[in-house]
Amino acid sequence: FTLPFVAADLSSRLMDLSEETRVLYVAMTRAKEQLVIIATCDFEEKLKKAVDCNFTYDSWMRGYENVFNVILDEKQFFLKVFPSIDHRRTELYFGKIANRYSREVVEEKAEALGLTLKDSAKEFVAEIYGSLMITFLISWIENGMKEQPTVLVKNFSTVLHGSLDLMLQQAALADF
């Protein structure tokens, strides 16, 4: 690239940015009741990479911590945008991720315990675990993301330790 080409390209980009800024200013100062701003973000791609692994009972904590860290990397975005987002949509979005790896962990743990469970029972237990994870994650965001993910996930894991075994054993006895 030549210097004049780079200068012309930069000038063009600045003019585009100037026009976008002007349009944003007009929209923000003319909105009567509500202004909806849509932006692109590579958050979803980062989140997919954070959880793109095989989850096992021994590694679920690392995957869960990765999710917290990806969100923490986008802290300013979440603190500004999260209050205006329908929380049910947030639960559904994160729920897809949590339920996927909850199912993998439940399947593995049931097999390790030698339990034969119906798919519906495994789904039920996985949904409970996924819901707990999502509720905990959303609460952390709502409270300003002050705590470090490593500490939170460790505490979460400590409190839940052994509960998955018990839930699976109870589900096997109930035969639902």
N, C-alpha and C positions, 0 to 999 in steps of 0.2 A: 504494500500500500504506500502511496505517495503522501507526503505531508498535506498538499492541497486536498486530496481525497478525504483524508482523515478529518481535516478541518471542516470540509463541507458536510460530511456525515455527522459530525458532532453538532454543527450548527442546525442541521435538520432535526436531530433528536431534541435539541434544546427548544426549538420552535414547537415541536409536537408536545413536549412536556409543558411548555408555557400554555398552550391551548387547552390541554387536559386540566391544568390547574385552574384556568379561567372558568371552564365548564363546571368543575367541582365547586368553585366559589359561588357561581351563580345558583347551582342546585342547592347548596347549603343555605344560602341567604334567601331563597325564594320558596323553600318548602313550607307549606301551610301547617300540616299536622305531623307528617312523618316523612322521613327521608331514608330510603333503603339504598345502601351502598354495597355493591358486590365486588369482590376482589378475588384474584387468583392466589393460590398458595400451594406450595409443594408439601404441605402438611400430611396429606393423605399418603403420598409416596413415602415420606419418612416413617409414618406409622406402619405401613406395610413392611418396610425393611426391618423395623424394630421387632416385629412379631413373626417375621418370616423364618420360622424354624420349627422343628418338631418339638412339641411341648411334652414334657414328661413330668411326673410328680416331682422329680428332683430339680427340674429346670424351670418350672412355671414361674417361680419367684423372679428369676432373671428377666423373663419375658414381660412380666407385669411391671417390673422396675423400668424396663426399656420404654414402655408406654408412658409412664410418668415422666421420664426424662425427655421424651420427644415433646410432650406437652409443656414441660418446663422451658424447653428451648424456645417455645412460642408464647412465653408467659405474657408479654405485653398484649399480644393479640387476644389471648383468652381472657385476660382481665378486663379488656375494653369491650370485647364482643360478647362474651359469654352471658352477661346479664340480660342481653336482649334476645337471646336464642331460646326457642321453645325447648325446655329441658327434656321433653319426651323424645324429640328428635335426637338430642344428644345421647340419651339412653339407648335409643335404637341403633345409632351409629356405632357407639362403643360396644354395645351389646353383641353385635355381629362378631366382633373380634374376641370378646371375652367368652362368648358361648362356644366359639370354635375351639379355642384351646382348653376350655373347661371340659368339653366332651372328650378330647384326647386324653386328658389327665384322668378323668373318671373311668374311661375304658381301660386304661393301663392299670389303675389302682384296683378296679374290680377283678381284673385278671390276676394280678399279683396276690390278691386275697383269696383267690379260688372261688369267687362268687359267680353264680350264674344269675344274671339279671335280665329282665326284659328290656328292650330298647327304650320303652316308655319310662321305666324306672331310672335308667341311666340319664335320659334326657332331663328328667325332673331334677335329679341331683345336680347335673351340670348347670341347669338353669338357675338353681339356688346359688351355686358358687359364682356363676357369671354375674348375677344380680348383686351379690355382695360386693364383688370387685367394682362394678360400675357405680354403685351407690357410694362406695368409699372414694373412688376417683372423682366423682362429681362434687362430693363434699369438700374434698381437698381444693378443687378449683374455686368453689364458692367462697371458701375461707381464705383466698388470696395466695394459695400455693406457697405458704411460708415454710412448711416442713420439708426436709430433704427426702427425696424418693427412697433412698437406701434405708433410712430409718423407718419410714412409713411402711414399706413393704416387709421389712423384717418384723415389725410389730404386728402387722396383719397376719403374717405367716405364723408367728408365735401363738397368737390368740386362736387361730384356726387349727393349729397342729393336732392331728388325731381326729378331727371332726369329720373329715372325709371318710375315713375308715368306718366310723360309727354310722354315718348317714347311709353308706353303701350296705352295711350289715343290716340296718333297720329296713332298708328298701327290699333286701333279699327276703327278710322274714315276712314283710307285709305282702310280698308277691304281687305288686301292682304294675 
